[in-house]
Amino acid sequence: MSDKKLFCNTCKIPTNHEVVDSRDRQFEEEYEYEKGKIITTWWEHWEYSMLVCLGCDTATLETKYTNPELYDDDENRLYEYTYLPRRERQFDRTPKQFLHLDEKLARIYDEIIKSYQNGLNTVAVMGIRALLEGICVHEGIDDKIAFNLAGKLKHLEKHSSIPHQIVEGLTSIKSFGDDAAHRLVSLHEADIELSIDLLEALLTSLYEAKFELHETASRLKRRQDALKSIETE
């Protein structure tokens, strides 16, 4: 049968795996809208594959799942992949704790990290794009100001005074994010790792650092006011 490359928990590197067996399962919900006329209202499809590492013979169960709602803007079918045992990572990324991040944005960030940890790179990149869009909306930059994400990021740089290097990097994330969602190409793990680094730098610059700077400035002002009050007594 065919081979595919997958991170091997035993070898600790991506290796070629042989697909030794595969099974399918389909679920359908049907509705009879007229006598003798039936339509399918919902369906789900699973493909189970047994993969064996060609380097160490360790076996892995891959589940490939899709349903009618999993497709991109060009109507290409999308798939969710899960693996048992769960894939370990060369960098088992720990999510950063953001104390001053909007709840909705924080939830998307957590989903990005979980997707990455489970090897769902396409889902992770789509999540990064969604979080960037959400940040722009949170900062008041919507489709009326700029239609595409690249334009919104430029407005974000001007509006929020974030470092240009972050925006420059985020624009490149946008380009391979489109590839991931629209052309369904494989993404290098290092690109995902670096893009999450940049995303965390953006969140820190926009929310954590500004809040801490505001708090520091407020403490300094209170101290100066107190000193002036003492001097006038």
QUIWOZI-V841537 format. One record per residue. RES is the residue in one letter. BURIAL is b if it has 9 or more other C-alpha atoms within 8 Angstrom, else e. Layout:
BEGIN
[[RES	BURIAL] [RES	BURIAL]]
END
This chain:
BEGIN
[[M	e] [S	e] [D	e] [K	e] [K	e] [L	e] [F	b] [C	b] [N	e] [T	e] [C	b] [K	b] [I	e] [P	b] [T	b] [N	b] [H	b] [E	b] [V	b] [V	b] [D	e] [S	b] [R	e] [D	e] [R	e] [Q	e] [F	e] [E	b] [E	e] [E	b] [Y	e] [E	b] [Y	e] [E	e] [K	e] [G	e] [K	e] [I	b] [I	e] [T	b] [T	e] [W	b] [W	b] [E	b] [H	b] [W	b] [E	b] [Y	b] [S	b] [M	b] [L	b] [V	b] [C	b] [L	b] [G	e] [C	e] [D	e] [T	e] [A	e] [T	b] [L	b] [E	b] [T	b] [K	b] [Y	b] [T	b] [N	b] [P	e] [E	e] [L	b] [Y	b] [D	b] [D	e] [D	e] [E	e] [N	e] [R	e] [L	e] [Y	e] [E	b] [Y	b] [T	b] [Y	b] [L	e] [P	e] [R	e] [R	b] [E	b] [R	b] [Q	e] [F	e] [D	e] [R	e] [T	e] [P	e] [K	e] [Q	e] [F	e] [L	e] [H	e] [L	b] [D	e] [E	e] [K	e] [L	b] [A	b] [R	e] [I	b] [Y	b] [D	b] [E	b] [I	b] [I	b] [K	e] [S	b] [Y	b] [Q	b] [N	b] [G	b] [L	b] [N	b] [T	b] [V	b] [A	b] [V	b] [M	b] [G	b] [I	b] [R	b] [A	b] [L	b] [L	b] [E	b] [G	b] [I	b] [C	b] [V	b] [H	e] [E	e] [G	e] [I	b] [D	b] [D	e] [K	e] [I	e] [A	b] [F	b] [N	e] [L	b] [A	e] [G	b] [K	b] [L	b] [K	b] [H	b] [L	b] [E	b] [K	e] [H	e] [S	e] [S	e] [I	b] [P	e] [H	e] [Q	e] [I	b] [V	b] [E	e] [G	b] [L	b] [T	b] [S	e] [I	b] [K	b] [S	e] [F	e] [G	b] [D	b] [D	b] [A	b] [A	b] [H	b] [R	e] [L	e] [V	e] [S	e] [L	b] [H	e] [E	e] [A	e] [D	e] [I	b] [E	e] [L	e] [S	b] [I	b] [D	e] [L	b] [L	b] [E	b] [A	b] [L	b] [L	b] [T	b] [S	b] [L	b] [Y	b] [E	b] [A	b] [K	b] [F	b] [E	e] [L	e] [H	e] [E	e] [T	e] [A	e] [S	e] [R	e] [L	e] [K	e] [R	e] [R	e] [Q	e] [D	e] [A	e] [L	e] [K	e] [S	e] [I	e] [E	e] [T	e] [E	e]]
END
